[in-house]
Amino acid sequence: MNTRTTDAPTERGPRLEPLEPAKAKSLYLKSRRDELAARSLELHEKHVGSFVDFCDREGIDNMNGVSARTVHEYRLEIAERLSQSTLSIYLSTVRQFVAFCESIDAVAPNTAERIVLPDRNRNARSETLDADDATAILSHLRKYYYASRTHALMALLWHTGIRTGTVHSLDVSDYDAERDRLRIRHRPETDTPLKNGENGNRYIALSGDVSDVLDDYISECRQEVTDENGREPLFTTKQGRATKNTIRRNVYAATRPCATGQGCPHNKNPDECEAAERTNAASLCPSTVSGHPVRRGAITHHLRQDVPEKVVSDRMNVSQDVLEEFYDRRTEDEKAEQRRQFIKNV
């Protein structure tokens, strides 16, 4: 329970007064009622409500415990389902909410000003991990961090193109080493639903190389723990099933160019760059990507390797219409040349 109150003034400011997130939300909305139009107030309620729900899931029941890092963790959780522009709007509202809480001694002073908003011009729907970058990342992990959680995670994400939420749901028993495949299952009753529900249930074939990495990860590096439902998660921490935030942080950290010896494309000194120095701050790097661009890149790579669209659609659990509109990053010229290979003998 996160209910501790600061007992005395500190260097950071005056004593903080306990305040539950839901109560803080109510006070904030009342304070903005006279200055915001009805529609704007509805949006503020939605955005702040989303953050309050996050706090509830994370066990934060006192705004005294909210920091810039808390908001950063929230950002990682919602980033994959929102466009960059919408993400910026959500976080801007949350920053206003945090500033309000500062003003009533519920959050430590200067917290709001440390909340970094994303660049609204960075298009999250077009971000893609290129195959060359994926190869460099996996080669680096294989050489220096073989069979680590991050290596196994990135190898699986790139090879299968599955969602990070699907990775979060996997148990050791879902991996069939003898048949080189994964069983994907919708299990909402034990807190691991799939995005497409029962329609997401399927088997996914694995290459021998990826199975080898999973075998060694499970036998050598996986934390032998169970989750609160008595299940044995595939990806774990000492506390249990790796959270979605943990998985996202691993992906952000692994896709930093400087982390794989490619140097910094932004001419920053790694010794002075927060994104390079701190794994939890890796998402601040403009060149790093989240799980969804990895999925988009993996889908595009499969298509460029002439895997039929129907096979990709079934394997990645995405309709062919959505695949073509949002995931396939091949150019029209590439598609034409690939079609030529199928008709050259006709």
C-alpha positions in Angstrom: 0.0 0.0 0.0 1.3 3.4 -1.0 -0.2 5.6 1.7 2.9 7.1 3.4 2.8 10.9 3.9 5.9 13.0 4.0 6.3 13.9 7.8 8.1 17.2 7.4 9.2 19.7 4.8 12.2 18.5 2.7 14.5 20.1 0.2 11.9 19.2 -2.4 9.2 21.3 -0.8 6.5 21.3 1.9 4.9 18.3 3.6 2.6 16.3 1.2 -0.9 15.5 2.2 -2.4 12.1 1.4 -4.9 12.1 -1.5 -6.4 9.1 -3.3 -6.0 9.3 -7.2 -9.8 9.0 -7.7 -10.4 11.9 -5.3 -7.7 13.9 -6.9 -9.3 13.4 -10.3 -12.7 14.6 -8.9 -11.1 17.8 -7.4 -9.2 18.5 -10.6 -12.3 18.2 -12.8 -14.2 20.5 -10.4 -11.4 23.0 -10.6 -11.6 23.1 -14.5 -15.3 23.0 -14.8 -15.7 26.8 -15.2 -12.9 27.2 -17.7 -13.3 24.3 -20.0 -16.1 23.7 -22.6 -18.2 20.6 -22.0 -16.5 18.5 -24.7 -13.0 19.5 -23.4 -14.0 18.6 -19.9 -15.2 15.2 -21.1 -11.8 14.6 -22.7 -10.0 15.7 -19.6 -12.1 13.2 -17.6 -11.2 10.5 -20.1 -7.5 11.2 -20.1 -7.1 11.7 -16.4 -9.4 8.7 -15.7 -7.0 6.6 -17.9 -4.1 7.6 -15.7 -6.0 7.0 -12.5 -6.9 3.5 -13.7 -3.2 2.9 -14.4 -2.4 4.0 -10.8 -5.0 1.6 -9.5 -3.5 -1.3 -11.5 0.0 -0.4 -10.2 -1.2 -0.3 -6.6 -0.7 3.5 -6.2 -3.4 4.6 -3.9 -1.9 7.9 -2.8 -0.9 10.7 -5.2 2.1 11.3 -2.9 3.7 8.4 -4.7 3.3 9.7 -8.2 6.5 10.9 -9.9 7.7 11.7 -13.4 8.7 8.1 -13.6 5.2 7.0 -12.8 3.9 9.0 -15.8 6.7 7.6 -18.0 5.6 4.1 -17.1 2.0 5.1 -18.0 3.3 6.4 -21.3 4.9 3.1 -22.1 1.7 1.2 -21.4 -0.6 3.3 -23.6 1.9 4.2 -26.4 1.3 1.2 -28.6 -2.5 1.7 -29.0 -2.4 5.5 -29.6 -1.0 7.6 -32.4 1.8 9.9 -31.5 -0.4 12.9 -31.7 -3.1 11.4 -29.4 -0.4 10.2 -27.0 0.9 13.7 -26.7 -2.6 15.0 -25.9 -3.1 12.4 -23.2 0.2 13.1 -21.5 -0.3 16.9 -21.8 -3.6 16.5 -19.9 -2.0 14.2 -17.3 0.8 16.8 -16.8 -1.8 19.4 -16.1 -3.5 17.1 -13.6 -0.1 16.5 -11.9 0.6 20.2 -11.8 -2.8 20.7 -10.1 -2.0 18.0 -7.5 1.3 19.8 -6.8 -0.6 23.0 -6.1 -2.6 21.3 -3.4 0.4 19.5 -1.8 -0.5 16.1 -3.1 2.5 15.6 -5.4 6.1 16.7 -4.9 6.9 20.1 -6.4 8.4 20.3 -9.9 7.2 16.9 -10.8 5.0 18.2 -13.7 7.9 20.1 -15.3 9.9 16.8 -15.5 7.2 15.0 -17.5 8.5 14.8 -21.1 5.9 15.0 -23.9 6.5 13.0 -27.1 7.1 14.8 -30.4 3.6 15.0 -32.0 5.2 14.9 -35.5 6.7 11.4 -34.9 4.2 9.1 -36.6 3.8 6.0 -34.5 1.6 4.4 -37.2 4.5 4.4 -39.7 7.4 3.5 -37.3 9.0 0.2 -38.3 12.0 -1.8 -37.2 13.9 -2.5 -40.4 15.2 -6.0 -41.1 18.8 -4.8 -41.1 18.4 -3.2 -37.7 16.7 -6.3 -36.4 19.5 -8.5 -37.6 22.1 -6.2 -35.9 20.1 -6.3 -32.7 19.8 -10.1 -32.6 23.4 -10.6 -33.6 24.5 -8.3 -30.7 22.2 -10.1 -28.2 23.4 -13.5 -29.4 27.0 -12.6 -29.0 26.9 -10.6 -25.7 23.6 -11.6 -24.0 22.9 -15.1 -25.3 19.6 -16.6 -24.0 18.9 -13.6 -21.7 15.3 -12.6 -21.3 15.8 -9.7 -23.7 17.5 -12.0 -26.3 14.7 -14.6 -26.1 12.1 -11.9 -26.2 13.5 -10.1 -29.2 14.1 -13.3 -31.1 10.5 -14.4 -30.5 9.0 -11.0 -31.4 10.9 -10.7 -34.6 10.4 -14.3 -35.7 6.7 -14.5 -35.0 5.5 -10.8 -35.2 3.2 -11.4 -32.2 2.0 -8.6 -30.0 3.7 -7.7 -26.8 0.4 -8.5 -25.0 0.6 -12.0 -26.4 4.1 -12.4 -25.2 3.0 -11.4 -21.8 0.3 -14.1 -21.8 2.7 -17.0 -22.6 3.5 -19.8 -20.1 6.3 -22.3 -20.3 3.8 -25.0 -21.0 2.7 -23.1 -24.2 6.1 -23.8 -25.7 6.3 -27.2 -27.3 10.1 -27.8 -27.7 9.6 -31.2 -29.5 7.4 -29.7 -32.2 9.0 -26.3 -32.4 5.9 -24.3 -31.8 3.9 -22.0 -29.5 0.3 -22.4 -28.4 -1.4 -19.0 -28.1 -4.4 -18.9 -25.8 -7.0 -16.4 -24.6 -7.2 -16.8 -20.8 -9.0 -13.7 -19.4 -10.0 -15.7 -16.2 -6.4 -15.7 -15.2 -5.5 -12.2 -16.3 -4.0 -12.8 -19.8 -6.6 -12.0 -22.4 -5.7 -11.7 -26.0 -6.6 -8.6 -28.0 -8.9 -10.6 -30.4 -10.3 -12.9 -27.7 -10.9 -16.5 -28.7 -10.2 -15.6 -32.3 -6.6 -15.1 -31.3 -6.2 -18.8 -30.2 -3.7 -20.5 -32.6 -0.4 -22.4 -32.9 2.7 -20.7 -34.2 5.6 -22.7 -35.8 9.1 -21.7 -34.7 12.4 -22.0 -36.4 15.0 -24.3 -34.9 17.2 -21.3 -34.0 14.5 -19.6 -32.1 13.6 -22.8 -30.3 17.3 -23.2 -29.3 17.3 -19.8 -27.8 14.1 -20.5 -25.9 15.4 -23.8 -24.6 18.5 -22.2 -23.2 16.6 -19.2 -21.8 14.3 -21.5 -20.0 17.0 -23.8 -18.6 19.6 -21.2 -17.8 18.2 -17.7 -17.4 14.4 -17.8 -16.7 13.5 -17.0 -13.1 11.6 -20.1 -11.8 8.5 -18.4 -10.4 4.8 -18.7 -10.7 2.3 -15.9 -11.0 -0.6 -15.1 -8.7 -2.8 -17.6 -10.6 -0.3 -20.5 -10.0 0.8 -20.4 -13.7 4.4 -20.6 -14.8 5.0 -17.6 -17.1 7.5 -17.9 -20.0 8.9 -14.4 -19.4 9.5 -13.7 -15.7 11.1 -11.4 -13.2 11.9 -12.3 -9.6 8.4 -11.1 -8.7 6.5 -13.3 -11.2 5.2 -12.8 -14.7 7.0 -10.0 -16.5 4.6 -7.1 -16.8 3.8 -5.5 -20.1 5.8 -2.5 -19.0 8.8 -4.6 -18.3 8.5 -6.2 -21.8 8.2 -2.7 -23.3 11.2 -1.5 -21.5 13.2 -4.5 -22.7 12.2 -3.7 -26.3 13.0 0.0 -26.0 16.4 -0.8 -24.5 17.3 -3.4 -27.1 16.5 -1.1 -30.0 18.7 1.8 -29.1 21.3 2.1 -31.8 24.0 2.7 -29.2 23.1 -0.5 -27.4 24.1 -2.6 -30.4 27.4 -0.8 -31.2 25.9 1.2 -34.1 26.8 4.6 -32.6 24.4 7.5 -32.0 22.7 8.9 -35.1 21.9 12.0 -33.0 25.5 12.8 -32.2 25.1 12.5 -28.4 27.7 11.3 -26.0 26.4 8.0 -24.5 28.1 9.0 -21.2 25.9 12.1 -21.0 22.7 10.7 -22.6 20.0 9.6 -20.1 18.4 7.3 -22.7 21.8 5.5 -23.1 22.7 5.5 -19.4 19.4 4.3 -18.0 17.4 1.3 -19.3 14.2 2.8 -17.8 14.7 5.9 -19.8 15.5 4.1 -23.1 12.3 5.3 -24.7 13.6 8.9 -24.7 15.9 8.0 -27.5 14.3 9.2 -30.8 15.6 6.1 -32.7 14.3 3.5 -30.3 11.0 1.7 -31.0 8.3 -0.1 -29.0 6.9 -3.5 -29.6 4.4 -2.5 -32.3 7.1 -1.2 -34.8 8.9 -4.5 -34.2 5.6 -6.3 -35.1 5.2 -4.1 -38.2 8.7 -4.7 -39.3 8.4 -8.5 -38.8 5.2 -8.6 -40.8 6.8 -6.6 -43.6 9.9 -8.8 -43.5 7.8 -12.0 -43.9 6.0 -10.4 -46.9 9.3 -9.4 -48.5 10.4 -13.0 -48.1 7.4 -14.1 -50.3 5.5 -15.6 -47.4 1.8 -15.5 -48.7 -0.4 -12.8 -47.2 -2.9 -15.4 -46.0 -0.1 -17.2 -44.1 1.1 -13.9 -42.5 -2.5 -12.9 -41.7 -3.1 -16.2 -39.8 0.3 -16.3 -38.1 0.2 -12.7 -36.9 -3.5 -12.8 -36.1 -4.4 -9.7 -38.2 -7.0 -9.5 -41.0 -5.6 -9.1 -44.5 -7.3 -5.7 -44.9 -5.7 -4.4 -41.7 -2.4 -6.0 -42.7 -2.4 -4.2 -46.0 -3.5 -0.8 -44.5 -1.4 -0.6 -41.4 1.4 -3.2 -41.4 2.7 -3.8 -44.9 5.5 -1.3 -45.5 6.5 -2.7 -48.9 6.5 -0.2 -51.8 4.3 -0.7 -54.8 7.5 -1.3 -56.8 8.5 -4.1 -54.4 5.1 -5.7 -54.7 5.1 -5.6 -58.5 8.5 -7.2 -58.7 7.5 -9.9 -56.2 4.4 -10.6 -58.3 6.6 -10.9 -61.4 8.4 -13.9 -59.8 5.1 -15.8 -59.6 4.1 -15.2 -63.2 7.4 -15.3 -65.1 6.8 -18.8 -66.3 3.1 -18.3 -67.2 
